[in-house]
Amino acid sequence: MTPSGDDRRRYARIARRDLIQVKEFSLPEKGRYQQALIRDLSGGGLQIETRQFFAEGVLLKIEMNFTGWQRYTSGFLKHFGEAATRPLVVLARVIRCQAEVPGERYEVALEFDGIDESQRTALVRFIRHVLEAHR
């Protein structure tokens, strides 16, 4: 699903520079994760920098473990132990993949296609907090 101009900016967006893990999603799961770098993040998707080209429409499994988003999840144990450090795991569809340095570095725009709505809410709240802190 390609977002329209209105949908593209439905969510606030923040610049980030976090390392994440990505791989093409398949059932049964196969393949290995590779590192990528978040460029920006919103409740609807993200833009990353990666060394691999991904075709438009491909579904990626992404593990993001940046500090702080867990604090905005619901639940009593969100500040303790494993719950405080668990990664955000989502499926995202490639909207666009452009070569910055062909064969070496690509800019990939992704739209969340599989995200738990309570996690999306936590992510949106986290982004809102970051934006308010930088005013």
N, C-alpha and C positions, 0 to 999 in steps of 0.2 A: 504494500500500500504506500503510495507516494503522497506525502503530505502536501496540501495546498498551501498557498502563501499565508493564509490565516492560521492554519493548523501548525505550521512550522514554528511559529512564535507563541503558541498557546501557553508554553511554560517558560518561566524565567530561566536564563542561561548564565552559567558562571565559567570563567576560565579556570582550568586545572592543569596540573602537570604530574599526575599520578601514574605510576606503572600499573598495568593491569594484565590479565591473562586472557587470550582469545584463541578460539579454534572454530573451524566449521562444525556446525551441529549436524549430527546424524544419529539415527537409531538403527542398530545398537551404536553406542558411542565408540568412536575410534579416533585415532590421531592424537597428536600432542598439542598442548597449549604452547603458544609463543607469546613473548612480551610485546606489549604495545603501550603507547603513551596517550593518556587522555589530553585533548586540547581544550574541549569544553564539554559541559554536562548540563542536562536539563531533566525535567521529569518525563520528557517524551523521548529522549535519546541522547546521543553523544557524538562527538567527533573525535577520532583518534588518529594517531600517526603510527604506521606499521611498516614492516619491511616486506610484507606480502601483499600482492594484488588480490582483491576479492571482487568477483563479478557482482553487478547490480542484482538484487533479489536474493542473494545467498544469505542463509540464516547462520548467525554466529552465536556461540555460547561464550559469555563473558563473565569473568570473575573479577570483581572490583573490591579492593580492600583498603579504601582510604579512611583515615581516622575521622571519627566523629559522627558519621551518618547513623550508626547504631543507636546513638543517644535519642534519636527522634522516632524510634520504633515503639510500638506499644508493648507492654508486658513488664512485669515486675523485675525480671532478672536481666534487663537490658544493660545494666551497668556492671555486671559481674561475670567473671570467668570467660568462657568461650563465647557467650552471647555478646560481650562487649567488643569482640574482635572478629566476629564471623563476617565473611565476605558477602557482598551483594552479588547474587548470581542471576543473570538475566539472559534471555534470548533477544537478539536484535537483528533486524534485517538491513542489509546494505542498501542504502539509497543512492549513494554516489561513491566512486573510488577514483581519485585523480592522482596521477604520478607527479610527484614533486621532483624526484630524481629517479627516472625509470630504472627498474630493477633493484632499487635500493630503498626508496622511501615513498610511501603513499599516504594521502590524506583520505580517510574513509568516514563518510557521514552515515550514521546508523540510527534507526528508529526502533524503539523497544517494541518487541512483538510478543514477548512472553515475560511478564513481570508481575509478581504478586502485588495486588493493589495496595495492601498495607505497607509494602516496601516502597512502592511509588510515592505514597503519602509521606513516608518518612524521608525519602529523598527530596521531595518538594519542600518539606519543612526545613531540612538541612540547608538547601540552597537559599531559601528565604532568609534563614539566620545568617548565612555568609554574606548575602547582599546587604542586610541591615547593619552588620558589623563593619562594613566598608563604606558606610555613608558618612 
